[in-house]
Amino acid sequence: MQMLSTRGAAAVSPSMAILRGLAPDGGLYVPAEFPSFTAEEIRSLAKMDYQERAAFVLGRFLPDFTAEELKDAIAGAYGTGFDCQAVAPMAKVGTRAHALELWHGPTLAFKDMALQLLPYLLTLSGKKHGETREVFILVATSGDTGKAALEGFLDVPGTRCCVFYPDGGVSQAQRLQMVTTGGSNTHVIAVKGNFDDAQSGVKKIFSDPDFAKEMDAQGRVLSSANSINFGRLVPQIVYYFSAYADLLAEGAIEMGDRVNFCVPTGNFGDILAADYAGKAGLPLGRLICASNENNVLTDFINTGVYDISGRDFYKTISPSMDILISSNLERLLFDLCGQDGAKVAALMAQLKTDRRYQVDAQMLEKLQARYAAGYVNEDGIREEIRRTWEEDHYLMDTHTAVASAVLRRYQQETGDETPCVIVSTASPYKFGASVLEAIAGEEAVAGKDDFACCQMLSKLTGTREPDQIAKLPAMPIRHTAVCEKDAMAEAVLDAVK
Ligand SMILES: *Cc1c(COP(=O)(O)O)cnc(C)c1O
């Protein structure tokens, strides 16, 4: 299987695509053609555990990795760091849906599903292509990705991970999760600025040839762990197969029955992985793209126009979905236009200059045949958390609630009775204050910090507060570096001295 760039550059192997991250023409790497799983093969997954399912699926998508390499990587990624054997268990949301829980990993959010495996894929890819330098991962984070990257790369030989977060711009729990990180190859630096400052600072470092030279002299090479890397997308394909296999094992569906997935969406990586599973033979119905008030994707899927001009950016209680430019959408466009790199490049250029583009009628028809979309506002999110807890006794976080609310409306409006899976992307305790407020009202959270809110949430609902949160206040702080926004490169060099 070869990988193409969405903007037309020459094909490369999957391991090269993972090592490079971005294609040299600025495009994203996508499979040139998809592996094909037979009904018999999908049925056989029902008897496997998660690690075996991962080996089976990844083996087809990553043919230049040996079965032995993948098996070891998977064992390392999805072993003791997860709090349950199932890794990505399914729960019932009353009788109306299943929830695919992707937050049983070390940082309690779905980013772990990919970032626990990516370091292995990256170091293996380096070896295959004669890279002997230490792979140096730079990350700018608005909260969740930073901790997931730190945990993933923690003490992985041949790698080093440095995370920048906006000083004062992340939640109390998110900051403590990062600055208490152990390991001998992790660095965490607060930037005096907002997330955009941190992000543009990292981009500047990536494009600075002098910095690259200095890194090279130190025996290091820069790389990226954000979701443009195919190595972050491919582990996510596995859990859609796994969800289907669980439904088969449970007798909720028969082999060949279609299943809808409703996915809380930001950068479009999670839902695109479902699409890729479908292209590889998984029987999918509709993919329902759920957004918060930053609803640019809802409009795009309903009209074919992607327009960010004059659009306000809202800070919501589902912050990991607060995004206006969904980078992985470029991969979908490439597919919708029949792998026409020139066409995708033109649309992306248009987005840059006009802040909008429109796909043609043929692309729109294909898009709407596979996808549906909806969004929900802040009150709607809180109402959904409260109602689902009261009616179905299922506790969900603010991101998952977006999907749950959008699915509820979709089912009412369309009458579509296809079995549906809500993709559950974070532990309710990761956003404990918002969840508590939804269930117990504003008075309940007044004057409480994140940790007091989580304790009260546990008491009120009888659900268990994860150790990762409960133990945070008592953990020693290991990272105290702070830098000005125009001194990030110096801060990195300082940190690795
Ligand atoms: C990152 C994230 C999302 C959005 O996923 P995308 O792949 O960016 O669409 C949703 N929920 C949570 C909790 C996340 O951390």
The ligand as an SDF file (V2000), in Angstrom:
LIG
                    3D

 15 15  0  0  0  0  0  0  0  0999 V2000
   -9.5780   16.0920   20.1210 C   0  0  0  0  0  0  0  0  0  0  0  0
  -10.9210   15.8340   20.7320 C   0  0  0  0  0  0  0  0  0  0  0  0
  -12.1060   15.8030   19.9580 C   0  0  0  0  0  0  0  0  0  0  0  0
  -12.1150   16.1040   18.4710 C   0  0  0  0  0  0  0  0  0  0  0  0
  -11.5010   15.1010   17.6990 O   0  0  0  0  0  0  0  0  0  0  0  0
  -11.0100   15.4140   16.2030 P   0  0  0  0  0  0  0  0  0  0  0  0
  -10.2760   14.2080   15.7660 O   0  0  0  0  0  0  0  0  0  0  0  0
  -10.0980   16.6260   16.3330 O   0  0  0  0  0  0  0  0  0  0  0  0
  -12.2100   15.7090   15.3840 O   0  0  0  0  0  0  0  0  0  0  0  0
  -13.3040   15.5010   20.5990 C   0  0  0  0  0  0  0  0  0  0  0  0
  -13.3420   15.2780   21.9170 N   0  0  0  0  0  0  0  0  0  0  0  0
  -12.2420   15.3170   22.7020 C   0  0  0  0  0  0  0  0  0  0  0  0
  -12.3730   15.0690   24.1670 C   0  0  0  0  0  0  0  0  0  0  0  0
  -10.9810   15.5890   22.1440 C   0  0  0  0  0  0  0  0  0  0  0  0
   -9.8880   15.6330   22.9450 O   0  0  0  0  0  0  0  0  0  0  0  0
  1  2  1  0
  2  3  1  0
  2 14  2  0
  3  4  1  0
  3 10  2  0
  4  5  1  0
  5  6  1  0
  6  7  2  0
  6  8  1  0
  6  9  1  0
 10 11  1  0
 11 12  2  0
 12 13  1  0
 12 14  1  0
 14 15  1  0
M  END
$$$$
